[in-house]
Structures are given as structure tokens and as C-alpha cells.
Amino acid sequence: MTNSNATATTSIAPESLTIHDSVTASVHFDGSSADYHNAVGMYVYDNAGTVTSTQILYGDASYRGLAGGAADLKLSLKEGQHIGFFVAPNAAVQGDVVHLMQAGGTFHLVMAANGAAANVNAGQPMQLAYQAANGDWSNVHTQFWTSIFTTNTRDNVDGLQHAKMTTDAATGQVHVTFEDMMGGGNLDFKDASFTLTIGRENVRALQHSPMTVSEHLQSENAIVTGWHDSEMPSAMQVCTLHAANGGGTALDVASLGGYGGSANHLDLAVAS
């Protein structure tokens, strides 16, 4: 259980977004102060760092709002997936991304040096490529030729951090903000902002802190299996989270100063 003085909102390294439990996530576009018409996307990479899928979330995001896409999206995210995001500066203008989205082809992140599938561990710039329905490949142009900026800082062409992530354990959300300028610009990180909702268990895993008792009790998968003593304790002050046999999770809650001064225990089974 987290310390009672700890805040539920925590900044995390933008490279550290890994899904702990499979979830149907939602993405909401929060806004942009950018003059550029940016394309914003997501990528999934495996344990070796190789990017296995790329998706454009918003084809045209700027201070004018969104063009060519919905503000709210649903994503199916699987346990163990490593997730990254990118901004392609002014790609809606320079690369005609919205039209490409409508044309039926697919987007891919590739290594700028040789066009091979991108790998986040390579420490080399990535770029956005497009494969048309007829199989033809092309690079998507941005404000800075073909440069994009990702949540994997070491892969950005200028070597700078262009994304920030803040997690909120109470809402189960990850807030992502981008800076779209080569060299960092004004570093306001307001050029593309969106919220990814992945659930409290996933956020707690990102924060390396277990869910609180009240959060487990509010979970739709929580089943209280019974008290070991006949009386409900008056205060829950000590909580340990441990793995149970069979792949589920059990929460063992001890109350200091409970009924008769004894320690009472609650078993909370959470279906996996």
C-alpha cells in the first residue's frame, strides 16, 4: 500500500509505458497550442525493442483543434505490450497524412538510416513510412524533412526529450504532452496533449505502487471472500499486496487497533 502522504499523481519516464493487464483503453485529445498541423501516433514494440505496429491517432492536430479524426478513440492493449507515442511535426501539411489515412494504406516506423523496422534500443532516429494499398513505400514528410519526435528520447534526432507523461492513480489515466520543435523550441510541451485511460491497476504498476484497499473494493473484479475474525475492524492501517496461487491476486488487510485490539484480516480476491 502506498504511503498515506504519497500523491496519486506521478510523473514517469516517457519510455516506461508497459501494459500490466490487458485492457480496452480510451484516448482523448486534450488540445494543442501548436501552429503546426501535427500528426500524432502510437507504436508498440517487443521486449527486444523492435517496433511491431504503428497507428496514427490524430492526423491533424493544432491550436485549431482536430481535422480528419475523432477526439475519442478506443484501443485494445495487451498485457506485456510496450507502448510509445510520437508527433510528426506539421505532417498533415508536409506529408498529407489525413489523405494517406483515408487511402487505405498502412503506417510504419522505420530506421532513418536504412529503412529497416525501427528499434527503440538502437539509439538512432526513426521516421514515419507509408505503404500504399498497391505495396509502394514512401517516407512521410514533416516540417523537419522526415524527422519525428517520440517518447523514446534516445531515438530523437536532436537527442532531446520531446514528451512528458504524468500518471493519475485515482482515475487510471496517463496524460501525455509533446513539444514539436526541433531543438526543443519553447519547451512548453503543449503542442499535442492527450489522455490515455488504462485503468488503476495498470497505472499503479507504472508507479510501482499496489492499489489501495478502497481501489480494490471498487474494482469490478473484486470479490470479498470473508473476514478471518467475526468483527469488522475500525481502521485499516496496514496493507500488503501479494500474489496468490492460480494467477489471481489476494489482498491481506491487517487492522491495528481493531476489535479487541487484535489484528483482523480481510481476504480480497481479484479475478485475473
C-alpha positions as CSV (number, residue, x, y, z in Angstrom):
1,M,0.0,0.0,0.0
2,T,1.3,3.4,-0.8
3,N,2.3,5.8,2.0
4,S,-0.7,7.9,3.0
5,N,1.3,11.0,2.3
6,A,2.1,9.9,-1.2
7,T,0.4,11.7,-4.1
8,A,-1.7,9.7,-6.6
9,T,-0.3,11.8,-9.4
10,T,3.2,10.8,-10.5
11,S,5.4,11.8,-13.4
12,I,7.0,8.8,-15.1
13,A,9.7,8.4,-17.8
14,P,8.0,8.5,-21.2
15,E,9.9,5.4,-22.2
16,S,8.4,3.3,-19.4
17,L,4.8,2.7,-20.6
18,T,4.2,-1.0,-20.4
19,I,0.8,-2.6,-20.1
20,H,0.4,-4.8,-17.0
21,D,-3.1,-6.1,-17.6
22,S,-4.9,-6.3,-20.9
23,V,-7.4,-3.5,-21.3
24,T,-9.7,-1.7,-23.7
25,A,-8.1,1.7,-23.4
26,S,-9.5,5.0,-24.4
27,V,-7.7,8.0,-25.8
28,H,-9.0,11.6,-25.5
29,F,-7.5,14.6,-27.3
30,D,-7.0,17.4,-24.8
31,G,-5.8,20.1,-27.1
32,S,-2.8,21.8,-28.8
33,S,-1.2,25.2,-28.9
34,A,0.8,24.4,-32.0
35,D,0.8,26.4,-35.2
36,Y,1.9,23.2,-37.0
37,H,-0.7,20.7,-38.2
38,N,0.8,17.8,-36.4
39,A,0.2,14.1,-36.8
40,V,0.2,12.1,-33.5
41,G,0.6,8.4,-33.4
42,M,1.2,5.3,-31.3
43,Y,3.6,2.4,-31.7
44,V,4.0,-1.0,-30.0
45,Y,7.4,-2.6,-29.5
46,D,8.5,-6.0,-28.2
47,N,11.0,-7.0,-25.5
48,A,13.9,-6.7,-28.0
49,G,12.8,-3.1,-28.8
50,T,11.6,-3.8,-32.3
51,V,8.5,-1.8,-33.3
52,T,5.8,-4.3,-34.3
53,S,2.9,-1.9,-35.1
54,T,2.3,1.7,-35.8
55,Q,-1.0,3.7,-35.7
56,I,-1.9,7.3,-36.4
57,L,-4.2,8.5,-33.6
58,Y,-4.7,12.1,-34.9
59,G,-3.9,13.0,-38.4
60,D,-4.1,16.8,-38.0
61,A,-3.8,18.3,-34.5
62,S,-3.2,22.0,-34.0
63,Y,-4.4,25.0,-32.0
64,R,-7.4,25.0,-34.4
65,G,-8.4,21.6,-33.0
66,L,-8.6,18.3,-34.8
67,A,-9.2,17.8,-38.5
68,G,-9.8,14.4,-40.1
69,G,-10.4,12.4,-37.0
70,A,-12.4,11.9,-33.8
71,A,-11.2,13.2,-30.4
72,D,-12.0,10.0,-28.6
73,L,-10.6,6.6,-29.6
74,K,-10.6,3.0,-28.3
75,L,-7.5,0.8,-28.2
76,S,-7.1,-2.8,-27.4
77,L,-3.9,-3.1,-25.4
78,K,-2.4,-6.4,-24.3
79,E,-0.6,-7.5,-21.2
80,G,3.2,-7.0,-21.7
81,Q,3.0,-4.6,-24.6
82,H,5.4,-1.7,-24.6
83,I,3.7,1.5,-25.8
84,G,5.3,4.6,-27.3
85,F,3.9,7.7,-28.9
86,F,5.2,10.2,-31.5
87,V,4.5,13.5,-33.0
88,A,5.2,14.2,-36.7
89,P,5.5,18.0,-36.9
90,N,3.3,19.5,-39.5
91,A,2.9,16.2,-41.2
92,A,-0.7,17.0,-42.1
93,V,0.6,19.7,-44.4
94,Q,4.0,18.4,-45.5
95,G,3.1,14.8,-45.6
96,D,-0.7,14.9,-46.4
97,V,-1.2,12.4,-43.5
98,V,-5.0,12.8,-43.4
99,H,-5.3,11.9,-47.0
100,L,-3.0,8.9,-46.6
101,M,-5.1,7.7,-43.6
102,Q,-8.2,7.7,-45.9
103,A,-6.4,6.0,-48.8
104,G,-6.3,2.6,-47.1
105,G,-2.5,2.0,-46.7
106,T,-0.5,1.4,-43.5
107,F,1.9,3.4,-41.5
108,H,5.2,2.1,-40.2
109,L,8.1,3.4,-38.0
110,V,11.4,2.6,-39.7
111,M,15.1,3.4,-39.1
112,A,16.1,6.7,-40.8
113,A,19.5,5.2,-41.7
114,N,18.3,2.1,-43.7
115,G,14.5,1.8,-43.7
116,A,14.5,-1.3,-41.6
117,A,11.9,-1.8,-38.9
118,A,12.5,0.7,-36.1
119,N,14.1,-0.5,-32.9
120,V,13.9,1.7,-29.8
121,N,17.1,0.3,-28.4
122,A,19.2,1.4,-31.4
123,G,19.6,5.0,-30.3
124,Q,19.0,6.1,-33.9
125,P,16.4,8.4,-35.3
126,M,13.1,6.9,-36.5
127,Q,10.9,8.2,-39.3
128,L,7.4,7.5,-40.4
129,A,6.9,5.5,-43.6
130,Y,3.7,4.7,-45.5
131,Q,2.9,1.6,-47.5
132,A,0.2,2.2,-50.1
133,A,-2.5,-0.4,-50.9
134,N,-0.6,-1.3,-54.0
135,G,2.6,-2.1,-52.0
136,D,4.5,1.1,-52.8
137,W,6.5,2.6,-49.9
138,S,7.3,6.3,-49.2
139,N,8.5,8.4,-46.4
140,V,6.1,10.8,-44.7
141,H,7.5,14.3,-44.8
142,T,7.3,16.6,-41.8
143,Q,8.4,20.2,-41.0
144,F,11.9,18.8,-40.5
145,W,12.3,16.7,-43.7
146,T,11.3,13.3,-42.3
147,S,12.1,13.7,-38.6
148,I,9.6,12.8,-35.9
149,F,9.8,13.0,-32.1
150,T,9.0,10.1,-29.9
151,T,8.6,9.1,-26.3
152,N,11.8,7.2,-26.6
153,T,14.1,10.1,-26.0
154,R,17.3,8.5,-27.1
155,D,15.9,7.9,-30.6
156,N,15.0,11.6,-31.3
157,V,17.3,13.2,-33.9
158,D,18.2,16.2,-31.7
159,G,18.7,13.9,-28.6
160,L,16.2,15.9,-26.6
161,Q,13.1,14.9,-24.6
162,H,10.0,15.8,-26.5
163,A,7.3,14.1,-24.4
164,K,6.2,14.1,-20.8
165,M,3.9,11.6,-19.1
166,T,2.0,12.0,-15.8
167,T,0.0,9.2,-14.3
168,D,-3.1,9.6,-12.1
169,A,-3.8,6.5,-10.0
170,A,-7.2,7.8,-8.9
171,T,-8.5,8.0,-12.5
172,G,-6.4,5.3,-14.1
173,Q,-5.1,7.8,-16.6
174,V,-1.8,8.7,-18.3
175,H,-1.5,12.3,-19.5
176,V,0.9,12.7,-22.5
177,T,2.2,16.1,-23.7
178,F,4.5,16.8,-26.6
179,E,6.9,19.5,-27.7
180,D,7.0,19.6,-31.6
181,M,10.0,21.9,-32.3
182,M,13.5,20.7,-33.4
183,G,15.9,21.7,-30.6
184,G,13.1,22.0,-28.1
185,G,11.6,25.3,-29.2
186,N,9.9,27.0,-26.2
187,L,9.7,23.7,-24.3
188,D,6.1,24.3,-23.3
189,F,5.1,20.7,-24.0
190,K,1.7,21.9,-25.2
191,D,1.9,21.1,-28.9
192,A,-0.1,17.9,-28.6
193,S,-1.8,16.8,-25.4
194,F,-4.0,13.7,-24.9
195,T,-5.1,11.4,-22.1
196,L,-4.8,7.6,-22.2
197,T,-7.1,5.8,-19.8
198,I,-5.8,2.3,-19.0
199,G,-7.3,1.6,-15.5
200,R,-6.0,2.0,-12.0
201,E,-4.2,-1.4,-11.9
202,N,-2.1,-0.5,-14.9
203,V,-1.3,2.9,-13.5
204,R,-0.3,1.5,-10.2
205,A,2.0,-0.9,-11.9
206,L,3.6,2.1,-13.8
207,Q,4.0,3.9,-10.5
208,H,5.4,0.7,-8.8
209,S,2.8,1.0,-6.1
210,P,0.0,-1.5,-5.4
211,M,-3.7,-0.5,-5.4
212,T,-5.2,0.7,-2.2
213,V,-7.9,-1.2,-0.3
214,S,-10.6,1.2,-1.4
215,E,-9.5,0.9,-5.1
216,H,-9.6,-2.8,-4.9
217,L,-13.1,-2.7,-3.3
218,Q,-14.3,-0.5,-6.1
219,S,-12.8,-2.8,-8.8
220,E,-15.4,-4.7,-10.8
221,N,-13.3,-7.9,-10.4
222,A,-13.0,-7.6,-6.6
223,I,-14.7,-10.3,-4.5
224,V,-14.6,-10.1,-0.7
225,T,-14.2,-13.7,0.5
226,G,-14.7,-13.0,4.2
227,W,-13.2,-11.9,7.4
228,H,-11.0,-14.1,9.5
229,D,-12.5,-12.6,12.6
230,S,-16.1,-12.0,13.4
231,E,-15.8,-8.2,13.7
232,M,-15.0,-5.6,11.1
233,P,-12.0,-3.5,12.2
234,S,-12.5,0.1,12.8
235,A,-9.4,1.2,10.9
236,M,-7.3,-0.2,8.0
237,Q,-3.8,0.9,8.6
238,V,-1.5,-1.8,7.3
239,C,-1.9,-3.4,3.9
240,T,0.2,-5.8,2.0
241,L,-0.4,-7.0,-1.6
242,H,0.8,-10.4,-2.5
243,A,0.5,-12.8,-5.4
244,A,-1.9,-15.7,-4.9
245,N,-1.6,-19.2,-6.4
246,G,-3.5,-19.6,-9.6
247,G,-2.6,-16.3,-11.2
248,G,-5.0,-14.1,-9.2
249,T,-4.3,-11.6,-6.5
250,A,-5.1,-11.6,-2.9
251,L,-5.1,-8.6,-0.6
252,D,-4.5,-9.2,3.1
253,V,-5.5,-6.3,5.2
254,A,-4.5,-6.1,8.8
255,S,-6.1,-3.5,11.2
256,L,-4.1,-2.2,14.0
257,G,-6.4,-1.3,16.9
258,G,-9.3,-3.3,15.6
259,Y,-11.9,-5.1,17.6
260,G,-10.4,-6.1,21.0
261,G,-7.1,-4.7,19.9
262,S,-6.4,-7.7,17.7
263,A,-5.3,-7.7,14.1
264,N,-8.3,-8.7,11.9
265,H,-7.7,-9.8,8.3
266,L,-9.7,-9.4,5.1
267,D,-9.1,-11.6,2.1
268,L,-9.9,-9.8,-1.2
269,A,-9.6,-11.9,-4.2
270,V,-9.2,-10.2,-7.6
271,A,-10.1,-12.3,-10.6
272,S,-7.3,-12.4,-13.2
